[in-house]
Amino acid sequence: MKKTHFILVCLLAVKGYAQISISTNSSDHEPHPNAILDVKSTTPAKAVLLPSVPQISSAANPVGDDTFKGALVYSKSNASVYEHDGTRWKSTYDYIVETKPQYLAHFSRPSNVTLSCTIPFLGTGCTVSDIVIPISSSGASDFQGANINLSLASNIITVNEAALYRITYRSYAVLGSAPTEVRLKLQKANATTPTVFADIDSQSFTSDNASLGYNPVFNGSIVTQLNVGDKIRLAGYMQYFPAVPFPGISISSTFQNNGMNGTGELVFEKVIL
């Protein structure tokens, strides 16, 4: 009955309006006046299942066919939706960014930051969190383009123009002992004088990573909408919970501004769609 109902609605729509409406609700089957195909759904909403291919190279790829522009397909290999531009398939998740200096701002790390804690009496471990990472705009590689409006004060960057930004942050660490986890956090607040920041992204390095031979390198990137007055900072976090805790033992890790693995930095890029 359900299939019959759908087909009947479609046929009525085609006959009366030269349009198609597909609906799970019999009282809401009229197509939108500006739509050729109007797919409606109730709550919980049903999805429209696109044609899928194992990888995008498996999809038909007519070159120079303007009538194929706008075709959509889903690639299972990278979980991406692709749109054909008449020449090739392009991921809809890709965007064009004006990678010009006027849309970029670079901030450096002027000094090292050491995180340390001591296991208390009768404690099983220790934690140190939200230690502010110094940020500078006066390093040799630092600059701010004319078309990006940010300000820096007390290691906090204030956004002065609402826009979509890509924020890239990097740092490196030296582990003085064997902490369970060290984390570099990108945080945001929106207040004239914020007292609380919320994590919007983070990169962590654990003792498991160290046992596999990896270096404590932190590379993070996020694309996010920022509003006027939003404040961004970097913060460090460390926790140590050994299998056999000994009260009074202190551990430490140091976020480096410049080490053998590179230089710590914070980069803002205003995205121009």
C-alpha positions as CSV (number, residue, x, y, z in Angstrom):
1,M,0.0,0.0,0.0
2,K,2.8,2.4,0.8
3,K,4.4,2.0,-2.6
4,T,1.0,2.5,-4.3
5,H,0.4,5.6,-2.3
6,F,3.8,7.1,-3.3
7,I,3.3,6.3,-6.9
8,L,-0.2,7.8,-6.9
9,V,1.1,11.0,-5.3
10,C,3.9,11.2,-7.8
11,L,1.6,10.7,-10.8
12,L,-0.9,13.3,-9.5
13,A,1.9,15.8,-9.1
14,V,3.3,15.1,-12.6
15,K,-0.2,15.5,-14.1
16,G,-1.2,18.6,-12.3
17,Y,2.0,20.5,-12.0
18,A,4.7,18.8,-14.1
19,Q,6.4,18.4,-10.7
20,I,7.1,15.5,-8.4
21,S,6.4,15.4,-4.7
22,I,7.4,12.4,-2.5
23,S,6.0,12.4,1.0
24,T,5.4,10.0,3.9
25,N,2.5,12.2,5.0
26,S,-0.6,12.0,2.9
27,S,-1.7,15.5,4.1
28,D,1.5,17.1,2.9
29,H,2.1,16.0,-0.7
30,E,2.0,19.2,-2.7
31,P,5.4,20.0,-4.3
32,H,7.1,23.3,-3.7
33,P,6.1,25.6,-6.6
34,N,9.8,26.2,-7.5
35,A,10.9,22.6,-7.2
36,I,10.9,19.8,-9.8
37,L,11.4,17.2,-7.1
38,D,10.2,17.9,-3.5
39,V,11.1,15.1,-1.1
40,K,9.3,15.5,2.3
41,S,9.7,13.5,5.5
42,T,8.2,13.4,9.0
43,T,10.1,13.0,12.3
44,P,12.2,11.0,12.5
45,A,13.3,12.1,9.1
46,K,14.1,9.7,6.3
47,A,17.2,10.2,4.2
48,V,17.6,10.5,0.5
49,L,20.0,7.8,-0.5
50,L,22.4,8.9,-3.3
51,P,23.8,6.5,-5.8
52,S,27.1,5.2,-4.4
53,V,30.4,3.8,-5.8
54,P,33.3,2.0,-4.1
55,Q,35.5,4.9,-5.1
56,I,35.0,8.0,-7.2
57,S,37.1,6.6,-10.0
58,S,34.4,4.0,-10.5
59,A,31.8,6.6,-11.4
60,A,30.9,7.6,-15.0
61,N,33.0,10.6,-15.9
62,P,31.9,12.3,-19.1
63,V,34.3,15.1,-20.1
64,G,32.9,18.3,-21.7
65,D,29.2,17.3,-21.1
66,D,27.5,20.4,-19.7
67,T,24.2,18.4,-19.3
68,F,26.0,16.3,-16.7
69,K,26.9,19.3,-14.5
70,G,25.4,19.0,-11.0
71,A,25.3,15.2,-11.0
72,L,25.8,13.8,-7.5
73,V,27.4,10.5,-6.3
74,Y,28.6,9.2,-2.9
75,S,32.1,7.6,-2.7
76,K,32.3,4.9,0.0
77,S,36.1,4.9,0.1
78,N,36.4,8.4,1.7
79,A,32.8,9.0,2.8
80,S,32.4,12.0,0.5
81,V,29.7,13.4,-1.7
82,Y,31.0,14.4,-5.2
83,E,29.5,16.8,-7.7
84,H,30.3,16.7,-11.4
85,D,31.3,20.1,-13.0
86,G,31.0,18.9,-16.6
87,T,34.7,18.0,-16.7
88,R,35.4,16.0,-13.5
89,W,34.1,15.0,-10.1
90,K,34.8,17.4,-7.2
91,S,34.2,16.7,-3.6
92,T,31.5,18.9,-2.1
93,Y,33.6,19.1,1.1
94,D,36.3,21.0,-0.8
95,Y,36.2,24.7,-0.8
96,I,38.3,27.4,-2.5
97,V,40.4,29.5,-0.2
98,E,42.2,32.7,-1.1
99,T,45.6,31.6,0.1
100,K,47.0,35.0,-0.1
101,P,48.9,36.8,2.7
102,Q,46.2,39.4,3.2
103,Y,43.9,36.6,4.5
104,L,46.5,35.1,6.9
105,A,47.8,35.8,10.4
106,H,50.7,34.0,11.9
107,F,51.6,33.9,15.6
108,S,54.6,32.2,17.1
109,R,55.5,30.6,20.4
110,P,58.0,32.9,22.2
111,S,59.0,30.5,25.1
112,N,58.7,27.0,26.5
113,V,56.0,26.0,28.9
114,T,56.6,23.3,31.5
115,L,53.7,21.3,33.0
116,S,54.5,19.6,36.3
117,C,52.6,17.9,39.1
118,T,53.2,15.8,42.2
119,I,51.3,12.7,43.3
120,P,49.7,13.6,46.6
121,F,49.7,11.5,49.8
122,L,47.2,8.6,49.3
123,G,46.8,9.8,45.7
124,T,46.8,7.6,42.6
125,G,48.1,10.2,40.2
126,C,48.1,13.9,39.4
127,T,46.7,16.2,36.8
128,V,47.5,19.7,35.6
129,S,45.2,21.5,33.1
130,D,44.5,24.7,31.3
131,I,48.0,26.1,31.5
132,V,48.1,29.0,29.1
133,I,50.6,28.6,26.2
134,P,52.4,31.9,25.3
135,I,51.6,33.4,21.9
136,S,53.6,36.2,20.2
137,S,53.0,38.4,17.2
138,S,56.5,39.9,17.1
139,G,58.5,36.9,15.9
140,A,60.5,36.9,12.7
141,S,57.9,34.9,10.9
142,D,54.8,36.6,12.4
143,F,52.5,38.8,10.3
144,Q,48.9,39.7,9.9
145,G,47.3,40.4,6.5
146,A,45.3,43.5,5.7
147,N,42.1,41.5,5.2
148,I,42.1,39.6,8.5
149,N,41.3,41.5,11.7
150,L,42.6,39.9,14.9
151,S,44.2,41.4,18.0
152,L,46.5,39.8,20.6
153,A,46.8,40.6,24.2
154,S,47.9,38.5,27.2
155,N,48.3,35.4,25.0
156,I,44.6,35.6,23.9
157,I,43.6,36.3,20.3
158,T,40.4,38.4,19.9
159,V,38.4,38.1,16.7
160,N,37.3,41.5,15.3
161,E,35.5,40.3,12.2
162,A,32.9,37.5,11.9
163,A,34.0,35.0,9.3
164,L,34.8,31.4,8.6
165,Y,38.4,30.6,9.8
166,R,40.8,27.7,9.5
167,I,42.9,27.6,12.6
168,T,46.1,25.5,12.5
169,Y,48.1,25.0,15.7
170,R,51.4,23.2,16.2
171,S,53.7,22.4,19.1
172,Y,56.2,19.9,20.2
173,A,57.0,18.5,23.7
174,V,59.8,17.0,25.7
175,L,58.6,14.4,28.2
176,G,60.7,14.6,31.3
177,S,59.2,11.5,32.6
178,A,56.4,9.2,31.5
179,P,53.0,11.0,31.8
180,T,49.9,9.1,30.9
181,E,48.7,11.8,28.6
182,V,49.8,15.3,27.4
183,R,47.3,17.4,25.5
184,L,47.5,20.6,23.5
185,K,44.1,22.3,23.5
186,L,42.6,25.0,21.3
187,Q,40.1,26.9,23.4
188,K,37.4,29.6,22.8
189,A,35.5,32.1,25.0
190,N,33.2,35.0,24.3
191,A,33.4,37.6,27.0
192,T,35.2,40.9,27.5
193,T,37.3,39.4,30.3
194,P,36.7,35.6,30.1
195,T,37.3,33.4,33.1
196,V,36.2,30.2,31.5
197,F,37.4,28.8,28.1
198,A,35.8,25.8,26.3
199,D,37.8,23.3,24.3
200,I,37.0,23.4,20.5
201,D,39.8,21.1,19.4
202,S,42.7,19.2,20.9
203,Q,45.7,17.0,20.1
204,S,47.0,14.4,22.6
205,F,50.1,12.3,23.1
206,T,49.9,9.3,25.3
207,S,52.3,6.8,26.9
208,D,51.0,4.3,24.3
209,N,52.2,6.6,21.5
210,A,55.6,6.8,23.2
211,S,55.9,3.0,23.5
212,L,55.3,2.8,19.8
213,G,58.2,5.1,19.1
214,Y,56.3,8.2,18.1
215,N,57.6,11.7,18.9
216,P,55.5,14.0,21.0
217,V,54.4,16.2,18.1
218,F,51.0,18.1,18.1
219,N,49.5,19.1,14.8
220,G,45.9,20.3,14.8
221,S,43.6,22.1,12.4
222,I,39.9,23.1,12.6
223,V,37.5,25.1,10.4
224,T,35.0,27.1,12.4
225,Q,32.8,30.1,12.3
226,L,34.0,32.8,14.6
227,N,32.1,35.9,15.7
228,V,33.2,39.4,16.8
229,G,34.5,39.2,20.3
230,D,35.4,35.5,20.3
231,K,38.7,34.9,22.0
232,I,41.1,32.1,21.2
233,R,44.0,30.7,23.1
234,L,46.2,27.6,23.5
235,A,46.4,25.6,26.7
236,G,48.3,22.6,27.9
237,Y,47.1,19.6,29.9
238,M,48.9,16.7,31.5
239,Q,47.9,13.7,33.6
240,Y,49.9,11.0,35.3
241,F,48.3,7.8,36.7
242,P,51.0,5.1,37.0
243,A,50.2,1.5,37.6
244,V,52.0,1.7,40.9
245,P,51.7,5.3,42.3
246,F,54.3,6.6,44.8
247,P,53.2,9.7,46.7
248,G,55.6,12.6,46.4
249,I,56.9,11.7,42.9
250,S,56.8,14.7,40.5
251,I,56.6,14.5,36.8
252,S,56.9,17.1,34.0
253,S,56.6,17.8,30.3
254,T,57.6,20.8,28.4
255,F,55.9,22.3,25.3
256,Q,58.7,23.7,23.2
257,N,58.5,26.9,21.1
258,N,61.4,25.6,19.0
259,G,62.9,22.2,18.9
260,M,64.4,19.5,16.7
261,N,60.9,18.7,15.4
262,G,60.1,22.3,14.3
263,T,58.7,25.5,15.6
264,G,55.4,26.0,17.5
265,E,52.9,28.2,15.9
266,L,49.3,29.3,15.6
267,V,47.9,30.3,12.2
268,F,44.6,31.9,11.3
269,E,43.3,31.7,7.7
270,K,40.1,33.5,6.7
271,V,38.2,31.3,4.4
272,I,36.8,33.0,1.3
273,L,34.2,30.7,-0.3
